[in-house]
Amino acid sequence: MQYLTPSGLTDQPPSSDPKPPHDSQSSNPERHAGGTPLSDVSATAVDVSQIADWLRQLVAPDQVIELLAVGVPIPGLNQPGRRAGFFDYGHLDDMARHAVELSGNAQGIYFSINPLNPSILSRCSNRIDAPHRGGLASDEDVLRRR
């Protein structure tokens, strides 16, 4: 089992020490409705297998979906890029692991809930890579809308 912590992936479960309470009466605009400063909201430990289990609740056994990470720093480039791949049901654990690994650096991680044509796996099967032009899923690749 792997966990995501602010310092990266680890095999150690997260500490169960509670965060200190925050003054919810503050007029600080950097606070969300619950009163916790947004700067104190950090990535909590995430169990990769739990993410995969959540994906299994949304993805049918015969379904192929896309994982897309945007705003990923690319060595040698001055601007962030994208990483993407296509995953079948049997590789949702791999998809969850990739998503967690990318989440520390990406501006956003997304997946398609709409089933894609399984032939799309030929573009980047059960792994992630920098997509080439036309390498991401398009409307023509969607089998049906959910």
FIVOZA-830907 format. One record per atom (N, C-alpha, C): x, y, z; residue in three letters. Coordinates in pm, whole numbers, plus 50000, padded with zeros to 5 digits. Each point is the difference from the previous one (the first is absolute). Layout:
XYZALA;...
//
This chain:
500844988450000MET;499165011650000MET;500895012350000MET;499675010049917GLN;500765012349995GLN;499095011650038GLN;500635010350057TYR;499285011850045TYR;500655012449941TYR;499185010149970LEU;500525012749953LEU;500065009450118LEU;501165005750023THR;500195009950106THR;500545012649936THR;500055011150070PRO;500555012349941PRO;501434998249949PRO;500744990350053SER;501374997849954SER;500104989349892SER;498884994149957GLY;500014990249891GLY;499394986750042GLY;500214989649916LEU;499484986650028LEU;500834993350109LEU;499324992750085THR;500674992750107THR;499224987350031THR;500674990350058ASP;499344987850045ASP;499485001550143ASP;500355010950066GLN;499595002350139GLN;498645006650005GLN;499074994750083PRO;498695006550013PRO;500165013950062PRO;499045008849975PRO;500105013650051PRO;499895000650151PRO;500555010550055SER;499865002650143SER;498545003250028SER;499524995950114SER;498605003050034SER;499915012050092SER;501105007750012ASP;499975012050084ASP;499045010149938ASP;499035004750079PRO;499075010049944PRO;500685013449983PRO;499515007949904LYS;500505013649981LYS;499455008750112LYS;500755010250039PRO;499475009150102PRO;498775007349948PRO;499065003350088PRO;498805007149955PRO;500365014049950PRO;499165005349912HIS;500195013449947HIS;498845008750041HIS;500265012850012ASP;498985009750035ASP;499125002449878ASP;498784994950002SER;499105001549885SER;499365013749994SER;500225008450101GLN;499405013350000GLN;500895010349932GLN;501174996049956SER;500935009349937SER;499415005449871SER;500345012549968SER;499545005849875SER;501004997949888SER;500974991450020ASN;501024997249899ASN;499344994549874ASN;500175006749885PRO;499384995149877PRO;500624987149949PRO;501144996050056GLU;500664987749958GLU;499434987950074GLU;498825001050056ARG;499384988950071ARG;498804995149920ARG;499784986850002HIS;498804994949936HIS;498894999550103HIS;498834995449964ALA;498825000850086ALA;500184993050133ALA;500844989650007GLY;500204992850124GLY;500935007050096GLY;500665010649957GLY;500855007650089GLY;501474996349995GLY;500394990049924THR;501404996249992THR;500695008649895THR;501145006150034PRO;500705007849898PRO;500334991249880PRO;499765005249881LEU;500274992249880LEU;501464996049992LEU;500895008250055SER;501424996649996SER;500304987950089SER;499124996650094ASP;500204988450087ASP;499394987349942ASP;499235001249891VAL;499384988449940VAL;501064993449912VAL;500464988350041SER;501034993149924SER;499504986349959SER;500764993749912ALA;499644986549957ALA;500064990850121ALA;498934992950024THR;500014990350106THR;500464986749942THR;500384991050087ALA;500464987049953ALA;498894993149923ALA;500354994549889VAL;499034993449914VAL;500444985749977VAL;499114991050020ASP;500254985949976ASP;499714997349852ASP;501034996549924VAL;499864997949856VAL;498964989249971VAL;499994989450079SER;499034989349975SER;498585004950026SER;499815009550090GLN;498675005550025GLN;499545008249879GLN;500905007449940ILE;499655007549879ILE;499584990349890ILE;500774989249983ALA;499664990049899ALA;498624994050029ALA;499704997550127ASP;498684994750037ASP;498905010049964ASP;500255013050023TRP;499025010249962TRP;499795000049849TRP;501104998849925LEU;499894999649854LEU;499174988049956LEU;500164988650068ARG;499244988049964ARG;498505001950020ARG;499625009450086GLN;498585003050020GLN;499445008049882GLN;500875006749926LEU;499585008749891LEU;500254994249861LEU;500894990349992VAL;500434994749870VAL;499474985849984VAL;499434997149884ALA;499494986649971ALA;501174990849964ALA;499874986950026PRO;501094990649972PRO;500485000049855PRO;499175003849906ASP;500425000149859ASP;500385014049951ASP;500125009550092GLN;500195014049964GLN;501485003949995GLN;500325009249909VAL;501315006349990VAL;499795014850029VAL;500885005850084ILE;499905014250035ILE;501365006749985ILE;499985013249998GLU;501215008049983GLU;500375006850131GLU;501295000250031LEU;500555008050109LEU;500765011549936LEU;499735012250045LEU;500655011849945LEU;500505008750114LEU;501295003249997ALA;500605009350096ALA;500435012449923ALA;499585011650046VAL;500365012649935VAL;500885008350092VAL;500805008749939GLY;500875008550079GLY;501124992350066GLY;500514989849932VAL;501084991750054VAL;501345005949954VAL;500925002950093PRO;501315005049959PRO;500704989949909PRO;500535004849889ILE;500704991649904ILE;501475004549998ILE;500944991250033PRO;501425003949996PRO;500395005249862PRO;500705011249998GLY;500475005849875GLY;499015009449932GLY;498795000950051LEU;499015009249943LEU;499735011450098LEU;499685011549945ASN;499735011750085ASN;498575000450052ASN;499154991649947GLN;498615000150044GLN;499554985850031GLN;499034998750090PRO;499524986650035PRO;499284993549882PRO;499944986950004GLY;499354992449894GLY;498964990550055GLY;499714989749923ARG;498984990350038ARG;500614986050001ARG;499384991450078ARG;500284985750000ARG;498654993249991ARG;499914989549921ALA;498724993349982ALA;500224985349967ALA;498964992250020GLY;500024986049964GLY;498614994350007GLY;499864988049946PHE;498714993149997PHE;500114987250079PHE;498984997050079PHE;500044988650091PHE;498734991849988PHE;500174986950002ASP;498854991150005ASP;499734996450146ASP;498894993650022TYR;499554996750135TYR;501054992150078TYR;500694991049934GLY;501004991750067GLY;501245007550045GLY;500135012649960HIS;501185007850035HIS;499655012950076HIS;498875000050070LEU;499615011950076LEU;500945002750116LEU;500634989650055ASP;501005002250105ASP;501185008049943ASP;500424996649878ASP;501095007349936ASP;499595014649975ASP;498775001949956MET;499505013549974MET;500005008250129MET;499544994150109ALA;499965007050129ALA;501425003650045ALA;500944990849983ARG;501395002650038ARG;500575011649920ARG;499775000049868HIS;500485011049915HIS;499375013250044HIS;498714999950028ALA;499315012350041ALA;500605005550129ALA;500264991250095VAL;500575004450127VAL;501425005349979VAL;500794993249920GLU;501375004549974GLU;500025013749933GLU;499075002549909LEU;499945012749930LEU;499405011250083LEU;499194996750098SER;499225010150072SER;500865010150074SER;501204996550036GLY;500865009450070GLY;500545011049912GLY;500044997949870ASN;500575009849908ASN;499015005949901ASN;498934993149971ALA;499055004449898ALA;499065010650054ALA;499525008449909GLN;498995009850039GLN;498634993550011GLN;499804988849931GLY;498734992950006GLY;500144986049946GLY;499244990750058ILE;499964986149956ILE;498544996849969ILE;499754994649882TYR;498644997249957TYR;499914986049942TYR;498794994550003PHE;499764987649927PHE;498645001049934PHE;499874992849890SER;498745000049926SER;499074989650060SER;498775003850023ILE;499034990350050ILE;499274993349885ILE;500035006449883ASN;499364994349882ASN;500834988549944ASN;499364988649971PRO;500734988749942PRO;500595003749864PRO;501254996249980LEU;500705002749875LEU;500144987349918LEU;500155001749870ASN;500234988849911ASN;501284992750045ASN;499924986950024PRO;501184992750047PRO;501215000949908PRO;499795002949872SER;501145001249908SER;500915011750036SER;499505009150085ILE;500815011450041ILE;501204995650086ILE;499914987950055LEU;501134994850078LEU;501284999349918LEU;499884999249868SER;501194999349915SER;500825012950007SER;499405010850045ARG;500735012850009ARG;500935000550121ARG;499564994850112CYS;500805000450124CYS;499344990650100CYS;500274987249986SER;499294989650073SER;500474998250144SER;499105003150094ASN;500214997350142ASN;501315006050052ASN;500325011949952ARG;501185007650044ARG;499745014649967ARG;500885008950045ILE;499875014149965ILE;501245004349923ILE;499825010249920ASP;501095005549919ASP;499595014049958ASP;500935007249938ALA;499665013049942ALA;499204997349873ALA;498775004849992PRO;499194997149881PRO;500515007649878PRO;500044993349888HIS;500335006549874HIS;498735006649944HIS;500175008149898ARG;498845006849941ARG;498974989549958ARG;498775001750045GLY;498934990549968GLY;500024987650088GLY;500854999850102GLY;500124988250085GLY;499014999150114GLY;499315010950029LEU;498994999850107LEU;498674995349944LEU;499104996150090ALA;498664995849958ALA;499235012049944ALA;499194997349902SER;499145010449942SER;498574994850001SER;499075008349957ASP;498594996049996ASP;499794987349919ASP;500794998149897GLU;499864988349913GLU;500394987050072GLU;500775001150107ASP;500454988250075ASP;498994995750107ASP;499035008450031VAL;499034997250105VAL;498924990649945VAL;499804988850070LEU;498984990249958LEU;498595004450039LEU;499895005850120ARG;498715004950049ARG;500265009950113ARG;499055008650025ARG;500115010150107ARG;499384994650127ARG;500625002950111ARG;499474995850130ARG;499615012050080ARG;
//
